Amino acid sequence: MSNTEDRFIDIEIKLAYAEDMVDSLSQRIHEQQQQIGKLEQMCASLLQHIRNLAQNNGGQLPHERPPHY
């Protein structure tokens, strides 16, 4: 094989690895985005729950110390 042909083969090999890495990273980003969405939803739900607790207790959260402390 010629030097040029060897270089093309090396470039094709590197390109194949790069494509595989991009695909893997893309899949991982997609999974993380789904996880972030679930966590944001969970945080919003917890925040709403805390607000409801505060409203039901006269504006004071159950774990807060009373004002006279």
TIVO-2410 file (N, C-alpha, C; in nm, 3 decimals):
# residues 69
REC num residu      c1      c2      c3 atome chaine
REC   1      M   0.082  -0.118   0.000     N      A
REC   1      M   0.000   0.000   0.000    CA      A
REC   1      M   0.087   0.126   0.000     C      A
REC   2      S   0.032   0.229  -0.057     N      A
REC   2      S   0.107   0.354  -0.064    CA      A
REC   2      S   0.089   0.433   0.066     C      A
REC   3      N   0.174   0.528   0.081     N      A
REC   3      N   0.169   0.614   0.199    CA      A
REC   3      N   0.036   0.689   0.207     C      A
REC   4      T  -0.013   0.735   0.093     N      A
REC   4      T  -0.140   0.807   0.089    CA      A
REC   4      T  -0.255   0.716   0.129     C      A
REC   5      E  -0.252   0.593   0.082     N      A
REC   5      E  -0.357   0.497   0.116    CA      A
REC   5      E  -0.356   0.465   0.266     C      A
REC   6      D  -0.237   0.450   0.322     N      A
REC   6      D  -0.224   0.425   0.466    CA      A
REC   6      D  -0.281   0.543   0.547     C      A
REC   7      R  -0.254   0.663   0.500     N      A
REC   7      R  -0.305   0.781   0.569    CA      A
REC   7      R  -0.457   0.785   0.564     C      A
REC   8      F  -0.515   0.751   0.448     N      A
REC   8      F  -0.660   0.748   0.436    CA      A
REC   8      F  -0.722   0.644   0.530     C      A
REC   9      I  -0.657   0.529   0.540     N      A
REC   9      I  -0.707   0.424   0.629    CA      A
REC   9      I  -0.702   0.472   0.774     C      A
REC  10      D  -0.591   0.538   0.812     N      A
REC  10      D  -0.580   0.591   0.948    CA      A
REC  10      D  -0.689   0.695   0.976     C      A
REC  11      I  -0.714   0.781   0.878     N      A
REC  11      I  -0.817   0.883   0.893    CA      A
REC  11      I  -0.955   0.818   0.907     C      A
REC  12      E  -0.982   0.715   0.828     N      A
REC  12      E  -1.111   0.646   0.835    CA      A
REC  12      E  -1.129   0.578   0.971     C      A
REC  13      I  -1.023   0.521   1.024     N      A
REC  13      I  -1.029   0.457   1.155    CA      A
REC  13      I  -1.059   0.562   1.262     C      A
REC  14      K  -0.987   0.674   1.257     N      A
REC  14      K  -1.009   0.781   1.355    CA      A
REC  14      K  -1.150   0.837   1.343     C      A
REC  15      L  -1.199   0.852   1.221     N      A
REC  15      L  -1.335   0.901   1.199    CA      A
REC  15      L  -1.438   0.805   1.257     C      A
REC  16      A  -1.416   0.676   1.240     N      A
REC  16      A  -1.509   0.576   1.294    CA      A
REC  16      A  -1.514   0.585   1.447     C      A
REC  17      Y  -1.397   0.600   1.510     N      A
REC  17      Y  -1.393   0.615   1.656    CA      A
REC  17      Y  -1.462   0.745   1.699     C      A
REC  18      A  -1.438   0.852   1.626     N      A
REC  18      A  -1.499   0.981   1.659    CA      A
REC  18      A  -1.652   0.973   1.646     C      A
REC  19      E  -1.701   0.909   1.540     N      A
REC  19      E  -1.846   0.893   1.523    CA      A
REC  19      E  -1.906   0.812   1.637     C      A
REC  20      D  -1.838   0.707   1.678     N      A
REC  20      D  -1.886   0.624   1.788    CA      A
REC  20      D  -1.889   0.704   1.918     C      A
REC  21      M  -1.786   0.785   1.941     N      A
REC  21      M  -1.782   0.866   2.062    CA      A
REC  21      M  -1.893   0.971   2.061     C      A
REC  22      V  -1.918   1.034   1.947     N      A
REC  22      V  -2.024   1.133   1.937    CA      A
REC  22      V  -2.160   1.068   1.963     C      A
REC  23      D  -2.182   0.950   1.909     N      A
REC  23      D  -2.307   0.878   1.934    CA      A
REC  23      D  -2.324   0.845   2.082     C      A
REC  24      S  -2.217   0.799   2.145     N      A
REC  24      S  -2.222   0.765   2.288    CA      A
REC  24      S  -2.251   0.889   2.372     C      A
REC  25      L  -2.184   1.000   2.340     N      A
REC  25      L  -2.205   1.123   2.414    CA      A
REC  25      L  -2.347   1.177   2.393     C      A
REC  26      S  -2.396   1.166   2.274     N      A
REC  26      S  -2.532   1.211   2.244    CA      A
REC  26      S  -2.634   1.131   2.325     C      A
REC  27      Q  -2.616   1.000   2.332     N      A
REC  27      Q  -2.705   0.915   2.410    CA      A
REC  27      Q  -2.698   0.951   2.558     C      A
REC  28      R  -2.578   0.975   2.608     N      A
REC  28      R  -2.560   1.010   2.750    CA      A
REC  28      R  -2.626   1.144   2.780     C      A
REC  29      I  -2.612   1.241   2.691     N      A
REC  29      I  -2.674   1.372   2.709    CA      A
REC  29      I  -2.826   1.357   2.713     C      A
REC  30      H  -2.879   1.274   2.625     N      A
REC  30      H  -3.023   1.251   2.622    CA      A
REC  30      H  -3.071   1.191   2.755     C      A
REC  31      E  -2.998   1.093   2.807     N      A
REC  31      E  -3.034   1.031   2.935    CA      A
REC  31      E  -3.027   1.132   3.048     C      A
REC  32      Q  -2.922   1.216   3.048     N      A
REC  32      Q  -2.909   1.315   3.153    CA      A
REC  32      Q  -3.018   1.421   3.145     C      A
REC  33      Q  -3.058   1.459   3.024     N      A
REC  33      Q  -3.164   1.557   3.009    CA      A
REC  33      Q  -3.296   1.503   3.064     C      A
REC  34      Q  -3.321   1.374   3.041     N      A
REC  34      Q  -3.441   1.312   3.097    CA      A
REC  34      Q  -3.435   1.313   3.250     C      A
REC  35      Q  -3.319   1.281   3.303     N      A
REC  35      Q  -3.301   1.279   3.448    CA      A
REC  35      Q  -3.318   1.420   3.506     C      A
REC  36      I  -3.265   1.521   3.440     N      A
REC  36      I  -3.280   1.659   3.485    CA      A
REC  36      I  -3.427   1.698   3.486     C      A
REC  37      G  -3.500   1.659   3.383     N      A
REC  37      G  -3.642   1.688   3.378    CA      A
REC  37      G  -3.717   1.627   3.495     C      A
REC  38      K  -3.686   1.503   3.527     N      A
REC  38      K  -3.750   1.437   3.641    CA      A
REC  38      K  -3.714   1.506   3.772     C      A
REC  39      L  -3.588   1.547   3.787     N      A
REC  39      L  -3.546   1.614   3.910    CA      A
REC  39      L  -3.611   1.751   3.923     C      A
REC  40      E  -3.624   1.823   3.812     N      A
REC  40      E  -3.692   1.953   3.816    CA      A
REC  40      E  -3.838   1.936   3.857     C      A
REC  41      Q  -3.900   1.833   3.805     N      A
REC  41      Q  -4.039   1.805   3.839    CA      A
REC  41      Q  -4.051   1.770   3.988     C      A
REC  42      M  -3.957   1.693   4.038     N      A
REC  42      M  -3.957   1.654   4.178    CA      A
REC  42      M  -3.935   1.777   4.268     C      A
REC  43      C  -3.844   1.865   4.230     N      A
REC  43      C  -3.818   1.986   4.308    CA      A
REC  43      C  -3.942   2.076   4.311     C      A
REC  44      A  -4.007   2.090   4.197     N      A
REC  44      A  -4.129   2.172   4.192    CA      A
REC  44      A  -4.236   2.113   4.282     C      A
REC  45      S  -4.249   1.983   4.282     N      A
REC  45      S  -4.348   1.916   4.367    CA      A
REC  45      S  -4.315   1.936   4.515     C      A
REC  46      L  -4.188   1.923   4.550     N      A
REC  46      L  -4.147   1.944   4.690    CA      A
REC  46      L  -4.167   2.089   4.732     C      A
REC  47      L  -4.137   2.182   4.645     N      A
REC  47      L  -4.157   2.323   4.676    CA      A
REC  47      L  -4.304   2.352   4.700     C      A
REC  48      Q  -4.390   2.297   4.617     N      A
REC  48      Q  -4.533   2.317   4.635    CA      A
REC  48      Q  -4.580   2.254   4.767     C      A
REC  49      H  -4.527   2.139   4.800     N      A
REC  49      H  -4.562   2.073   4.926    CA      A
REC  49      H  -4.519   2.159   5.046     C      A
REC  50      I  -4.400   2.216   5.039     N      A
REC  50      I  -4.351   2.301   5.148    CA      A
REC  50      I  -4.437   2.426   5.160     C      A
REC  51      R  -4.473   2.485   5.047     N      A
REC  51      R  -4.561   2.603   5.051    CA      A
REC  51      R  -4.696   2.569   5.112     C      A
REC  52      N  -4.750   2.453   5.077     N      A
REC  52      N  -4.878   2.411   5.136    CA      A
REC  52      N  -4.865   2.392   5.286     C      A
REC  53      L  -4.754   2.332   5.331     N      A
REC  53      L  -4.733   2.315   5.475    CA      A
REC  53      L  -4.726   2.449   5.545     C      A
REC  54      A  -4.656   2.545   5.485     N      A
REC  54      A  -4.641   2.676   5.546    CA      A
REC  54      A  -4.777   2.747   5.554     C      A
REC  55      Q  -4.857   2.735   5.450     N      A
REC  55      Q  -4.989   2.800   5.451    CA      A
REC  55      Q  -5.080   2.737   5.556     C      A
REC  56      N  -5.072   2.607   5.572     N      A
REC  56      N  -5.157   2.538   5.669    CA      A
REC  56      N  -5.114   2.562   5.813     C      A
REC  57      N  -4.989   2.608   5.833     N      A
REC  57      N  -4.938   2.631   5.968    CA      A
REC  57      N  -4.923   2.780   5.997     C      A
REC  58      G  -5.002   2.861   5.933     N      A
REC  58      G  -4.998   3.005   5.960    CA      A
REC  58      G  -4.871   3.071   5.912     C      A
REC  59      G  -4.814   3.024   5.806     N      A
REC  59      G  -4.693   3.085   5.750    CA      A
REC  59      G  -4.564   3.035   5.810     C      A
REC  60      Q  -4.573   2.947   5.908     N      A
REC  60      Q  -4.452   2.895   5.973    CA      A
REC  60      Q  -4.434   2.749   5.935     C      A
REC  61      L  -4.315   2.715   5.893     N      A
REC  61      L  -4.285   2.576   5.858    CA      A
REC  61      L  -4.266   2.494   5.985     C      A
REC  62      P  -4.301   2.365   5.981     N      A
REC  62      P  -4.295   2.281   6.101    CA      A
REC  62      P  -4.156   2.273   6.165     C      A
REC  63      H  -4.049   2.284   6.091     N      A
REC  63      H  -3.915   2.267   6.146    CA      A
REC  63      H  -3.852   2.400   6.191     C      A
REC  64      E  -3.921   2.512   6.171     N      A
REC  64      E  -3.868   2.640   6.213    CA      A
REC  64      E  -3.886   2.659   6.364     C      A
REC  65      R  -3.792   2.730   6.423     N      A
REC  65      R  -3.805   2.760   6.566    CA      A
REC  65      R  -3.909   2.870   6.584     C      A
REC  66      P  -3.981   2.864   6.691     N      A
REC  66      P  -4.078   2.972   6.718    CA      A
REC  66      P  -4.006   3.106   6.733     C      A
REC  67      P  -4.074   3.218   6.711     N      A
REC  67      P  -4.011   3.350   6.714    CA      A
REC  67      P  -3.947   3.386   6.847     C      A
REC  68      H  -3.990   3.330   6.959     N      A
REC  68      H  -3.936   3.369   7.089    CA      A
REC  68      H  -3.797   3.308   7.117     C      A
REC  69      Y  -3.740   3.228   7.029     N      A
REC  69      Y  -3.607   3.172   7.052    CA      A
REC  69      Y  -3.501   3.269   7.017     C      A
***
